[in-house]
Amino acid sequence: MIPPISSSRPVPTVLVELACPNTADTARAHAALLGLPDGSSSGGDSFSVVIGNTELRLRESAGADTEGDAAFDAEGDAAFDAEHRVYFTVDDLAAARRLLIRRGFPVSDGQSDPGPVGETTPLGIAEASGSEPIPVGDITGMDHLVFAGDDRDRAVALFGGVFGLDFRLDQPIGDAARQLFFRADDLIVEVVTGIRAADTPAPSAAASLWGVAWRAPDIEVTHARLSDVGLDVSEIRAGRKKGTRIFTVRERALGTRTVVIGPA
């Protein structure tokens, strides 16, 4: 992490800011997903909640005038991926900003909330908010974040070199795509990269948030609760990682692809 991890890391480790066309709908969907007690978060544009290693915030998307199914692409996935932002928390914001710039990562000018973010890549740094985590329920934090990128080397340089995450694994997954795994404390950052056609220009962003995986110690309990509150969930299935099980939460109002993962 940047700067190097101190003996007292900020909590949470990461701040995830989702762009959504209707913040009130997305806030309600996440309150149901996370089992938030009444009064544990503010709603609408000011929605913010700390769950274990993650602070979740919402903001209105620049494409918020898009309504209904048009807010999603032809395959039904969220169309706001490039607008989501992820901030890694640091102890000293000013020092970390200087380090980003020295490492060749251009950041936005001026004071942005919650902290500097890349001019073209939706990654940044922020100080931990100081908000108290909500009481632990059946979802205890973020297991991993999934990013999509066009190029393996750009992703390694960004997450491993610029942001200093622990690069753990690089493996092929077919069709010239690769799956990279990084670690930030107990959070896993997964990046899926592919090789673009020779005549296709490189995108301005090296990576963008593709989806999230929340952690549940007892996946049966969480699956039953979400079913009871009326969320559309898939059947529980074996996870790709040995010893895990997973299910998908098929709620477009969440604003990004969402799964829940737990031990088998």
Accessible surface in RSA format (square Angstrom, percent):
REM  Atomic radii and reference values for relative SASA: ProtOr
REM  Chains: A
REM  Algorithm: Lee & Richards
REM  Probe-radius: 1.40
REM  Slices: 20
REM RES _ NUM      All-atoms   Total-Side   Main-Chain    Non-polar    All polar
REM                ABS   REL    ABS   REL    ABS   REL    ABS   REL    ABS   REL
RES MET A   1    19.06   9.9   2.14   1.4  16.92  40.3   2.05   1.7  17.01  22.5
RES ILE A   2     0.84   0.5   0.79   0.6   0.05   0.1   0.79   0.6   0.05   0.1
RES PRO A   3    34.23  25.0  33.10  30.2   1.13   4.1  33.10  27.3   1.13   7.0
RES PRO A   4   108.03  78.7  95.15  86.7  12.87  46.8  99.55  82.2   8.48  52.7
RES ILE A   5    89.39  50.9  61.57  45.9  27.82  67.1  61.66  44.4  27.73  75.3
RES SER A   6    46.14  39.0  30.80  41.1  15.34  35.3  40.47  86.2   5.67   7.9
RES SER A   7   129.43 109.4  79.04 105.5  50.39 116.1  59.06 125.8  70.37  98.6
RES SER A   8    82.04  69.3  70.06  93.5  11.98  27.6  50.28 107.1  31.76  44.5
RES ARG A   9    39.05  16.4  21.76  11.1  17.29  41.2  20.28  27.7  18.77  11.4
RES PRO A  10    17.01  12.4   5.74   5.2  11.27  41.0  16.33  13.5   0.68   4.3
RES VAL A  11    96.67  63.6  78.94  71.5  17.72  42.7  78.94  68.6  17.72  48.1
RES PRO A  12     0.60   0.4   0.60   0.5   0.01   0.0   0.60   0.5   0.00   0.0
RES THR A  13     7.11   5.1   6.80   6.9   0.32   0.8   0.00   0.0   7.11  10.8
RES VAL A  14     0.00   0.0   0.00   0.0   0.00   0.0   0.00   0.0   0.00   0.0
RES LEU A  15     0.95   0.5   0.95   0.7   0.00   0.0   0.95   0.7   0.00   0.0
RES VAL A  16     0.39   0.3   0.39   0.4   0.00   0.0   0.39   0.3   0.00   0.0
RES GLU A  17    11.88   6.8  11.88   9.0   0.00   0.0   0.00   0.0  11.88   9.7
RES LEU A  18     1.51   0.8   1.51   1.1   0.00   0.0   1.51   1.1   0.00   0.0
RES ALA A  19     0.00   0.0   0.00   0.0   0.00   0.0   0.00   0.0   0.00   0.0
RES CYS A  20     0.00   0.0   0.00   0.0   0.00   0.0   0.00   0.0   0.00   0.0
RES PRO A  21    37.47  27.3  26.95  24.6  10.53  38.3  26.95  22.2  10.53  65.4
RES ASN A  22    69.50  47.9  64.63  62.5   4.87  11.7  18.95  45.6  50.55  48.9
RES THR A  23    12.28   8.7   9.65   9.8   2.63   6.3   0.01   0.0  12.26  18.5
RES ALA A  24    39.62  36.4  37.73  58.2   1.89   4.3  38.70  54.5   0.92   2.4
RES ASP A  25    57.44  40.2  54.27  54.0   3.17   7.5  13.90  32.7  43.55  43.4
RES THR A  26     3.42   2.4   3.42   3.5   0.00   0.0   0.00   0.0   3.42   5.2
RES ALA A  27     7.69   7.1   6.89  10.6   0.80   1.8   7.16  10.1   0.53   1.4
RES ARG A  28   151.47  63.6 142.36  72.6   9.10  21.7  76.29 104.3  75.18  45.6
RES ALA A  29    11.00  10.1   4.90   7.6   6.10  13.9  10.56  14.9   0.44   1.2
RES HIS A  30     1.15   0.6   1.15   0.8   0.00   0.0   0.00   0.0   1.15   1.3
RES ALA A  31    34.84  32.0  31.55  48.7   3.29   7.5  31.94  45.0   2.91   7.7
RES ALA A  32    31.17  28.7  19.95  30.8  11.22  25.5  30.16  42.5   1.01   2.7
RES LEU A  33     0.00   0.0   0.00   0.0   0.00   0.0   0.00   0.0   0.00   0.0
RES LEU A  34     6.09   3.4   0.07   0.1   6.02  15.1   0.07   0.1   6.02  16.2
RES GLY A  35    39.39  48.6   0.00   N/A  39.39  48.6  17.90  49.1  21.50  48.1
RES LEU A  36    23.92  13.3   3.36   2.4  20.56  51.7   3.36   2.4  20.56  55.3
RES PRO A  37    62.18  45.3  48.16  43.9  14.01  50.9  59.08  48.8   3.09  19.2
RES ASP A  38   153.51 107.5 120.70 120.1  32.81  77.6  44.35 104.4 109.16 108.9
RES GLY A  39    82.14 101.3   0.00   N/A  82.14 101.3  37.17 102.0  44.97 100.7
RES SER A  40    32.79  27.7   4.33   5.8  28.45  65.5  15.50  33.0  17.29  24.2
RES SER A  41    36.73  31.0  10.05  13.4  26.69  61.5   7.32  15.6  29.42  41.2
RES SER A  42    53.61  45.3  43.13  57.6  10.48  24.1  41.00  87.3  12.61  17.7
RES GLY A  43    49.08  60.5   0.00   N/A  49.08  60.5  29.08  79.8  20.00  44.8
RES GLY A  44    21.29  26.3   0.00   N/A  21.29  26.3  16.46  45.2   4.83  10.8
RES ASP A  45   105.64  74.0  85.26  84.9  20.38  48.2  35.26  83.0  70.38  70.2
RES SER A  46    72.87  61.6  56.43  75.3  16.44  37.9  52.60 112.0  20.27  28.4
RES PHE A  47     4.36   2.2   2.21   1.4   2.15   5.6   2.21   1.3   2.15   6.2
RES SER A  48    34.44  29.1  24.18  32.3  10.26  23.6  20.81  44.3  13.63  19.1
RES VAL A  49     4.17   2.7   0.00   0.0   4.17  10.0   4.17   3.6   0.00   0.0
RES VAL A  50     2.33   1.5   0.68   0.6   1.66   4.0   0.68   0.6   1.66   4.5
RES ILE A  51     4.44   2.5   3.98   3.0   0.46   1.1   4.44   3.2   0.00   0.0
RES GLY A  52    28.85  35.6   0.00   N/A  28.85  35.6  23.85  65.4   5.00  11.2
RES ASN A  53    14.12   9.7   8.29   8.0   5.83  14.0  10.97  26.4   3.15   3.0
RES THR A  54     0.31   0.2   0.00   0.0   0.31   0.7   0.00   0.0   0.31   0.5
RES GLU A  55     1.56   0.9   1.56   1.2   0.00   0.0   0.00   0.0   1.56   1.3
RES LEU A  56     2.26   1.3   2.25   1.6   0.00   0.0   2.25   1.6   0.00   0.0
RES ARG A  57    48.05  20.2  48.05  24.5   0.00   0.0  13.36  18.3  34.69  21.0
RES LEU A  58     5.99   3.3   0.00   0.0   5.99  15.1   0.00   0.0   5.99  16.1
RES ARG A  59    53.75  22.6  51.98  26.5   1.77   4.2  35.95  49.1  17.80  10.8
RES GLU A  60   108.69  62.4  90.69  68.6  18.00  42.8  15.72  30.4  92.97  75.9
RES SER A  61     4.54   3.8   0.00   0.0   4.54  10.5   0.20   0.4   4.34   6.1
RES ALA A  62   101.69  93.5  57.81  89.2  43.87  99.8  71.09 100.1  30.60  81.1
RES GLY A  63    20.69  25.5   0.00   N/A  20.69  25.5  20.22  55.5   0.47   1.0
RES ALA A  64    26.25  24.1  11.93  18.4  14.32  32.6  12.24  17.2  14.01  37.1
RES ASP A  65   127.64  89.4  98.02  97.6  29.62  70.0  52.73 124.1  74.91  74.7
RES THR A  66    43.84  31.2  34.64  35.1   9.20  21.9  19.62  26.3  24.22  36.6
RES GLU A  67   142.54  81.8 128.70  97.4  13.84  32.9  46.33  89.6  96.20  78.5
RES GLY A  68    57.86  71.4   0.00   N/A  57.86  71.4  43.76 120.1  14.10  31.6
RES ASP A  69   109.73  76.9  98.01  97.5  11.72  27.7  31.89  75.1  77.84  77.6
RES ALA A  70    74.89  68.9  44.23  68.3  30.67  69.8  56.32  79.3  18.58  49.2
RES ALA A  71     3.17   2.9   2.48   3.8   0.68   1.6   3.17   4.5   0.00   0.0
RES PHE A  72    31.61  15.8  20.44  12.7  11.18  29.1  20.44  12.4  11.18  32.0
RES ASP A  73    65.67  46.0  50.10  49.9  15.58  36.8  37.54  88.4  28.13  28.1
RES ALA A  74   115.86 106.5  65.46 101.0  50.40 114.7  78.89 111.1  36.97  97.9
RES GLU A  75   151.62  87.0 117.40  88.8  34.22  81.5  50.40  97.5 101.23  82.6
RES GLY A  76    21.48  26.5   0.00   N/A  21.48  26.5   8.69  23.9  12.79  28.6
RES ASP A  77    39.75  27.8  37.57  37.4   2.18   5.2   2.18   5.1  37.57  37.5
RES ALA A  78     6.23   5.7   1.51   2.3   4.72  10.7   1.51   2.1   4.72  12.5
RES ALA A  79    58.53  53.8  25.02  38.6  33.51  76.2  32.52  45.8  26.01  68.9
RES PHE A  80    11.01   5.5  10.02   6.2   0.99   2.6  11.01   6.7   0.00   0.0
RES ASP A  81    26.38  18.5  26.07  26.0   0.30   0.7  14.15  33.3  12.22  12.2
RES ALA A  82    77.72  71.5  62.29  96.1  15.43  35.1  62.58  88.1  15.13  40.1
RES GLU A  83    46.80  26.9  41.99  31.8   4.82  11.5  28.53  55.2  18.27  14.9
RES HIS A  84     0.56   0.3   0.00   0.0   0.56   1.4   0.00   0.0   0.56   0.7
RES ARG A  85    71.16  29.9  71.02  36.2   0.14   0.3   0.48   0.7  70.68  42.8
RES VAL A  86     0.81   0.5   0.78   0.7   0.03   0.1   0.78   0.7   0.03   0.1
RES TYR A  87     0.25   0.1   0.25   0.1   0.00   0.0   0.00   0.0   0.25   0.3
RES PHE A  88     1.06   0.5   1.06   0.7   0.00   0.0   1.06   0.6   0.00   0.0
RES THR A  89     0.59   0.4   0.59   0.6   0.00   0.0   0.59   0.8   0.00   0.0
RES VAL A  90     2.54   1.7   0.02   0.0   2.52   6.1   0.02   0.0   2.52   6.8
RES ASP A  91    68.99  48.3  42.18  42.0  26.81  63.4  30.73  72.3  38.26  38.2
RES ASP A  92    70.22  49.2  66.76  66.4   3.47   8.2  22.49  52.9  47.73  47.6
RES LEU A  93    40.43  22.5  39.07  28.0   1.36   3.4  39.07  27.4   1.36   3.7
RES ALA A  94    57.58  52.9  48.26  74.5   9.32  21.2  54.51  76.8   3.07   8.1
RES ALA A  95    28.80  26.5  24.21  37.4   4.59  10.4  24.64  34.7   4.16  11.0
RES ALA A  96     0.01   0.0   0.00   0.0   0.01   0.0   0.01   0.0   0.00   0.0
RES ARG A  97    67.95  28.5  67.95  34.6   0.00   0.0  22.95  31.4  45.00  27.3
RES ARG A  98   134.26  56.4 132.26  67.4   2.00   4.8  58.57  80.1  75.68  45.9
RES LEU A  99    28.16  15.7  28.16  20.1   0.00   0.0  28.16  19.8   0.00   0.0
RES LEU A 100     0.00   0.0   0.00   0.0   0.00   0.0   0.00   0.0   0.00   0.0
RES ILE A 101    86.64  49.3  75.56  56.3  11.07  26.7  76.18  54.9  10.46  28.4
RES ARG A 102   173.09  72.7 134.75  68.7  38.35  91.3  73.62 100.6  99.48  60.3
RES ARG A 103    98.75  41.5  70.73  36.1  28.03  66.7  29.13  39.8  69.62  42.2
RES GLY A 104    61.24  75.5   0.00   N/A  61.24  75.5  36.09  99.0  25.15  56.3
RES PHE A 105    13.29   6.6  11.65   7.2   1.64   4.3  13.00   7.9   0.29   0.8
RES PRO A 106    70.22  51.2  59.63  54.4  10.60  38.5  69.60  57.5   0.63   3.9
RES VAL A 107     7.16   4.7   1.55   1.4   5.61  13.5   1.55   1.3   5.61  15.2
RES SER A 108    27.37  23.1  24.87  33.2   2.49   5.7  27.14  57.8   0.22   0.3
RES ASP A 109   126.44  88.6 103.58 103.1  22.86  54.1  35.77  84.2  90.67  90.4
RES GLY A 110    53.37  65.8   0.00   N/A  53.37  65.8  38.95 106.9  14.41  32.3
RES GLN A 111   183.89 102.8 147.83 108.0  36.06  85.9  64.77 137.9 119.13  90.4
RES SER A 112    42.00  35.5  22.87  30.5  19.13  44.1  30.26  64.4  11.74  16.4
RES ASP A 113   110.65  77.5  91.35  90.9  19.30  45.6  40.20  94.6  70.45  70.3
RES PRO A 114    20.27  14.8   4.40   4.0  15.87  57.7   6.85   5.7  13.42  83.4
RES GLY A 115     1.84   2.3   0.00   N/A   1.84   2.3   1.84   5.1   0.00   0.0
RES PRO A 116    10.47   7.6   9.90   9.0   0.57   2.1  10.34   8.5   0.13   0.8
RES VAL A 117    14.36   9.4  14.36  13.0   0.00   0.0  14.36  12.5   0.00   0.0
RES GLY A 118     9.00  11.1   0.00   N/A   9.00  11.1   0.52   1.4   8.49  19.0
RES GLU A 119   106.66  61.2  71.34  54.0  35.32  84.1  23.53  45.5  83.13  67.9
RES THR A 120    76.83  54.6  57.93  58.7  18.90  45.0  52.66  70.7  24.18  36.5
RES THR A 121     8.34   5.9   7.51   7.6   0.84   2.0   1.08   1.4   7.27  11.0
RES PRO A 122    16.17  11.8  10.86   9.9   5.31  19.3  14.72  12.2   1.45   9.0
RES LEU A 123     0.25   0.1   0.25   0.2   0.00   0.0   0.25   0.2   0.00   0.0
RES GLY A 124     0.00   0.0   0.00   N/A   0.00   0.0   0.00   0.0   0.00   0.0
RES ILE A 125     0.00   0.0   0.00   0.0   0.00   0.0   0.00   0.0   0.00   0.0
RES ALA A 126     0.00   0.0   0.00   0.0   0.00   0.0   0.00   0.0   0.00   0.0
RES GLU A 127    88.54  50.8  81.32  61.5   7.22  17.2  18.85  36.5  69.69  56.9
RES ALA A 128    31.46  28.9  11.62  17.9  19.84  45.1  12.28  17.3  19.18  50.8
RES SER A 129    47.57  40.2   8.23  11.0  39.34  90.6  17.97  38.3  29.59  41.5
RES GLY A 130    63.70  78.5   0.00   N/A  63.70  78.5  40.48 111.1  23.21  52.0
RES SER A 131    57.83  48.9  40.52  54.1  17.31  39.9  25.78  54.9  32.05  44.9
RES GLU A 132   146.60  84.2 129.27  97.8  17.33  41.3  59.96 116.0  86.64  70.7
RES PRO A 133    62.80  45.8  47.14  43.0  15.65  56.9  47.14  38.9  15.65  97.3
RES ILE A 134    20.76  11.8  12.26   9.1   8.50  20.5  15.21  11.0   5.55  15.1
RES PRO A 135   102.77  74.9  86.62  79.0  16.15  58.7  98.10  81.0   4.67  29.0
RES VAL A 136   118.08  77.7  83.63  75.7  34.45  83.0  86.77  75.4  31.30  84.9
RES GLY A 137    43.81  54.0   0.00   N/A  43.81  54.0  34.05  93.4   9.77  21.9
RES ASP A 138    33.39  23.4  21.45  21.4  11.94  28.2  17.51  41.2  15.89  15.8
RES ILE A 139     4.22   2.4   0.19   0.1   4.03   9.7   0.19   0.1   4.03  10.9
RES THR A 140    34.99  24.9  25.43  25.8   9.56  22.8  22.05  29.6  12.94  19.6
RES GLY A 141     0.48   0.6   0.00   N/A   0.48   0.6   0.48   1.3   0.00   0.0
RES MET A 142     0.45   0.2   0.45   0.3   0.00   0.0   0.45   0.4   0.00   0.0
RES ASP A 143    23.66  16.6  23.66  23.5   0.00   0.0   0.00   0.0  23.66  23.6
RES HIS A 144    26.24  14.3  26.24  18.2   0.00   0.0  11.93  12.3  14.31  16.6
RES LEU A 145     0.00   0.0   0.00   0.0   0.00   0.0   0.00   0.0   0.00   0.0
RES VAL A 146    19.49  12.8  19.49  17.6   0.00   0.0  19.49  16.9   0.00   0.0
RES PHE A 147     1.24   0.6   0.96   0.6   0.28   0.7   0.96   0.6   0.28   0.8
RES ALA A 148    37.90  34.8  34.42  53.1   3.48   7.9  34.67  48.8   3.22   8.5
RES GLY A 149    15.83  19.5   0.00   N/A  15.83  19.5   7.21  19.8   8.62  19.3
RES ASP A 150    21.87  15.3  11.37  11.3  10.50  24.8  18.12  42.7   3.75   3.7
RES ASP A 151    46.00  32.2  44.13  43.9   1.87   4.4   4.31  10.2  41.69  41.6
RES ARG A 152    82.23  34.5  78.29  39.9   3.94   9.4  24.86  34.0  57.38  34.8
RES ASP A 153    92.15  64.6  86.40  86.0   5.75  13.6  30.72  72.3  61.43  61.3
RES ARG A 154    78.25  32.9  71.37  36.4   6.88  16.4  41.60  56.8  36.65  22.2
RES ALA A 155     0.00   0.0   0.00   0.0   0.00   0.0   0.00   0.0   0.00   0.0
RES VAL A 156    32.96  21.7  32.68  29.6   0.28   0.7  32.68  28.4   0.28   0.8
RES ALA A 157    57.80  53.1  49.14  75.8   8.66  19.7  56.64  79.8   1.16   3.1
RES LEU A 158    11.13   6.2   9.30   6.7   1.82   4.6  10.93   7.7   0.20   0.5
RES PHE A 159     0.00   0.0   0.00   0.0   0.00   0.0   0.00   0.0   0.00   0.0
RES GLY A 160    21.18  26.1   0.00   N/A  21.18  26.1   8.26  22.7  12.92  28.9
RES GLY A 161    45.27  55.8   0.00   N/A  45.27  55.8  33.68  92.4  11.59  25.9
RES VAL A 162    19.53  12.8  19.42  17.6   0.11   0.3  19.53  17.0   0.00   0.0
RES PHE A 163     1.55   0.8   0.97   0.6   0.58   1.5   0.97   0.6   0.58   1.7
RES GLY A 164    28.15  34.7   0.00   N/A  28.15  34.7  14.05  38.6  14.10  31.6
RES LEU A 165     7.51   4.2   0.10   0.1   7.41  18.6   0.10   0.1   7.41  19.9
RES ASP A 166    69.41  48.6  59.76  59.5   9.65  22.8  28.85  67.9  40.57  40.5
RES PHE A 167    72.86  36.5  47.03  29.1  25.83  67.2  47.03  28.5  25.83  73.9
RES ARG A 168   142.71  59.9 110.80  56.5  31.90  76.0  39.46  53.9 103.25  62.6
RES LEU A 169    85.38  47.5  79.89  57.2   5.49  13.8  84.77  59.5   0.61   1.6
RES ASP A 170    42.37  29.7  20.56  20.5  21.81  51.6  13.25  31.2  29.12  29.0
RES GLN A 171    61.89  34.6  61.65  45.1   0.23   0.6  13.97  29.7  47.91  36.3
RES PRO A 172    92.74  67.6  76.81  70.0  15.93  57.9  76.97  63.5  15.77  98.0
RES ILE A 173    71.14  40.5  33.65  25.1  37.49  90.4  44.24  31.9  26.90  73.0
RES GLY A 174    44.03  54.3   0.00   N/A  44.03  54.3  37.12 101.9   6.91  15.5
RES ASP A 175   149.59 104.8 111.67 111.2  37.92  89.7  40.46  95.2 109.13 108.8
RES ALA A 176    62.77  57.7  32.52  50.2  30.24  68.8  51.19  72.1  11.58  30.7
RES ALA A 177    19.25  17.7  17.84  27.5   1.42   3.2  17.84  25.1   1.42   3.8
RES ARG A 178    78.50  33.0  78.50  40.0   0.00   0.0  24.10  32.9  54.40  33.0
RES GLN A 179    12.00   6.7  12.00   8.8   0.00   0.0   0.00   0.0  12.00   9.1
RES LEU A 180     0.00   0.0   0.00   0.0   0.00   0.0   0.00   0.0   0.00   0.0
RES PHE A 181    42.61  21.3  42.61  26.4   0.00   0.0  42.61  25.8   0.00   0.0
RES PHE A 182     1.06   0.5   0.00   0.0   1.06   2.8   0.08   0.1   0.97   2.8
RES ARG A 183    72.85  30.6  69.04  35.2   3.80   9.1  16.86  23.0  55.98  33.9
RES ALA A 184     1.22   1.1   0.00   0.0   1.22   2.8   1.22   1.7   0.00   0.0
RES ASP A 185    52.61  36.8  28.99  28.9  23.61  55.8  29.85  70.3  22.75  22.7
RES ASP A 186    67.34  47.2  61.99  61.7   5.35  12.6  38.38  90.3  28.97  28.9
RES LEU A 187     0.00   0.0   0.00   0.0   0.00   0.0   0.00   0.0   0.00   0.0
RES ILE A 188    27.15  15.4  27.15  20.2   0.00   0.0  27.15  19.6   0.00   0.0
RES VAL A 189     0.00   0.0   0.00   0.0   0.00   0.0   0.00   0.0   0.00   0.0
RES GLU A 190    18.65  10.7  18.65  14.1   0.00   0.0   0.00   0.0  18.65  15.2
RES VAL A 191     0.00   0.0   0.00   0.0   0.00   0.0   0.00   0.0   0.00   0.0
RES VAL A 192    47.01  30.9  44.53  40.3   2.49   6.0  44.53  38.7   2.49   6.7
RES THR A 193     3.72   2.6   2.59   2.6   1.13   2.7   1.55   2.1   2.17   3.3
RES GLY A 194    27.57  34.0   0.00   N/A  27.57  34.0  22.48  61.7   5.10  11.4
RES ILE A 195   141.67  80.6 111.05  82.7  30.62  73.8 113.87  82.0  27.81  75.5
RES ARG A 196    94.09  39.5  74.16  37.8  19.93  47.5  29.89  40.8  64.20  38.9
RES ALA A 197    59.92  55.1  41.36  63.8  18.56  42.2  52.86  74.4   7.06  18.7
RES ALA A 198   117.57 108.1  69.07 106.6  48.50 110.3  81.59 114.9  35.98  95.3
RES ASP A 199   130.04  91.1  95.29  94.8  34.75  82.2  52.14 122.7  77.90  77.7
RES THR A 200    62.23  44.3  55.86  56.6   6.37  15.2  40.86  54.9  21.37  32.3
RES PRO A 201   113.17  82.5  95.45  87.0  17.73  64.4 107.69  88.9   5.49  34.1
RES ALA A 202    52.18  48.0  28.12  43.4  24.06  54.7  28.12  39.6  24.06  63.7
RES PRO A 203    61.77  45.0  48.27  44.0  13.50  49.1  59.23  48.9   2.54  15.8
RES SER A 204    81.83  69.1  57.71  77.0  24.12  55.6  41.80  89.0  40.03  56.1
RES ALA A 205    23.08  21.2  18.37  28.3   4.72  10.7  18.37  25.9   4.72  12.5
RES ALA A 206     8.93   8.2   8.85  13.7   0.08   0.2   8.88  12.5   0.04   0.1
RES ALA A 207     2.90   2.7   0.00   0.0   2.90   6.6   2.90   4.1   0.00   0.0
RES SER A 208    23.67  20.0  23.59  31.5   0.09   0.2   5.21  11.1  18.46  25.9
RES LEU A 209     1.05   0.6   0.72   0.5   0.33   0.8   0.72   0.5   0.33   0.9
RES TRP A 210   108.65  43.6 108.13  52.3   0.52   1.2  89.22  47.6  19.43  31.5
RES GLY A 211     1.81   2.2   0.00   N/A   1.81   2.2   1.81   5.0   0.00   0.0
RES VAL A 212     7.22   4.7   3.42   3.1   3.80   9.1   3.88   3.4   3.34   9.0
RES ALA A 213     0.00   0.0   0.00   0.0   0.00   0.0   0.00   0.0   0.00   0.0
RES TRP A 214     1.82   0.7   1.82   0.9   0.00   0.0   1.71   0.9   0.11   0.2
RES ARG A 215    59.26  24.9  59.26  30.2   0.00   0.0  33.17  45.3  26.09  15.8
RES ALA A 216     0.00   0.0   0.00   0.0   0.00   0.0   0.00   0.0   0.00   0.0
RES PRO A 217    76.44  55.7  59.03  53.8  17.42  63.3  63.65  52.6  12.80  79.5
RES ASP A 218    70.51  49.4  65.91  65.6   4.60  10.9  27.19  64.0  43.33  43.2
RES ILE A 219     2.22   1.3   0.54   0.4   1.68   4.0   0.54   0.4   1.68   4.6
RES GLU A 220    91.67  52.6  87.87  66.5   3.81   9.1  39.20  75.8  52.48  42.8
RES VAL A 221    77.95  51.3  72.42  65.6   5.53  13.3  76.62  66.6   1.33   3.6
RES THR A 222     0.00   0.0   0.00   0.0   0.00   0.0   0.00   0.0   0.00   0.0
RES HIS A 223    31.50  17.2  31.50  21.9   0.00   0.0  20.20  20.8  11.31  13.2
RES ALA A 224    52.21  48.0  46.79  72.2   5.43  12.3  52.11  73.4   0.10   0.3
RES ARG A 225    51.43  21.6  47.15  24.0   4.28  10.2  48.03  65.6   3.40   2.1
RES LEU A 226     0.00   0.0   0.00   0.0   0.00   0.0   0.00   0.0   0.00   0.0
RES SER A 227    51.39  43.4  33.23  44.4  18.15  41.8  30.52  65.0  20.87  29.2
RES ASP A 228   125.07  87.6  87.87  87.5  37.20  88.0  29.74  70.0  95.33  95.1
RES VAL A 229    81.06  53.3  46.76  42.3  34.30  82.7  55.16  47.9  25.90  70.2
RES GLY A 230    60.11  74.1   0.00   N/A  60.11  74.1  32.79  90.0  27.32  61.2
RES LEU A 231    23.53  13.1  15.49  11.1   8.04  20.2  15.55  10.9   7.98  21.5
RES ASP A 232    67.24  47.1  60.20  59.9   7.04  16.7  25.41  59.8  41.83  41.7
RES VAL A 233    21.18  13.9   6.39   5.8  14.79  35.6   6.39   5.6  14.79  40.1
RES SER A 234    14.95  12.6  13.34  17.8   1.61   3.7  14.80  31.5   0.15   0.2
RES GLU A 235   142.30  81.7 136.60 103.3   5.70  13.6  61.38 118.7  80.92  66.1
RES ILE A 236    39.70  22.6  14.93  11.1  24.77  59.7  14.93  10.8  24.77  67.2
RES ARG A 237   106.96  44.9  99.26  50.6   7.70  18.3  63.30  86.5  43.67  26.5
RES ALA A 238    86.28  79.3  62.20  96.0  24.08  54.8  62.58  88.1  23.70  62.8
RES GLY A 239    15.02  18.5   0.00   N/A  15.02  18.5   1.87   5.1  13.15  29.5
RES ARG A 240   222.24  93.3 178.71  91.1  43.53 103.6  85.67 117.1 136.57  82.8
RES LYS A 241   127.92  62.4 117.39  72.0  10.53  25.1  88.46  79.6  39.46  42.0
RES LYS A 242   199.33  97.2 172.78 106.0  26.54  63.2 124.81 112.3  74.51  79.4
RES GLY A 243    47.81  59.0   0.00   N/A  47.81  59.0  29.83  81.9  17.98  40.3
RES THR A 244    21.44  15.2  17.21  17.4   4.23  10.1  17.18  23.1   4.26   6.4
RES ARG A 245    69.30  29.1  69.30  35.3   0.00   0.0  24.51  33.5  44.79  27.1
RES ILE A 246    25.37  14.4  25.37  18.9   0.00   0.0  25.37  18.3   0.00   0.0
RES PHE A 247     0.00   0.0   0.00   0.0   0.00   0.0   0.00   0.0   0.00   0.0
RES THR A 248    35.97  25.6  35.97  36.5   0.00   0.0  28.49  38.3   7.48  11.3
RES VAL A 249     5.97   3.9   0.00   0.0   5.97  14.4   0.00   0.0   5.97  16.2
RES ARG A 250   130.08  54.6 109.24  55.7  20.84  49.6  54.26  74.2  75.82  46.0
RES GLU A 251    44.56  25.6  37.47  28.3   7.10  16.9   1.63   3.2  42.93  35.1
RES ARG A 252   108.75  45.7  96.47  49.2  12.28  29.2  52.46  71.7  56.29  34.1
RES ALA A 253    39.91  36.7  24.96  38.5  14.95  34.0  36.35  51.2   3.57   9.4
RES LEU A 254     0.50   0.3   0.50   0.4   0.00   0.0   0.50   0.4   0.00   0.0
RES GLY A 255     3.67   4.5   0.00   N/A   3.67   4.5   3.31   9.1   0.35   0.8
RES THR A 256     8.56   6.1   0.00   0.0   8.56  20.4   1.97   2.6   6.59  10.0
RES ARG A 257    44.15  18.5  33.72  17.2  10.43  24.8  33.18  45.3  10.97   6.7
RES THR A 258     2.03   1.4   0.03   0.0   2.00   4.8   0.08   0.1   1.96   3.0
RES VAL A 259    30.08  19.8  30.08  27.2   0.00   0.0  30.08  26.1   0.00   0.0
RES VAL A 260     0.00   0.0   0.00   0.0   0.00   0.0   0.00   0.0   0.00   0.0
RES ILE A 261    14.26   8.1  14.21  10.6   0.04   0.1  14.21  10.2   0.04   0.1
RES GLY A 262     5.02   6.2   0.00   N/A   5.02   6.2   5.02  13.8   0.00   0.0
RES PRO A 263    76.89  56.0  67.68  61.7   9.21  33.5  69.92  57.7   6.97  43.3
RES ALA A 264    88.54  81.4  33.59  51.8  54.95 125.0  53.11  74.8  35.43  93.9
END  Absolute sums over single chains surface
CHAIN  1 A    12138.8       8934.2       3204.6       6774.8       5364.0
END  Absolute sums over all chains
TOTAL         12138.8       8934.2       3204.6       6774.8       5364.0
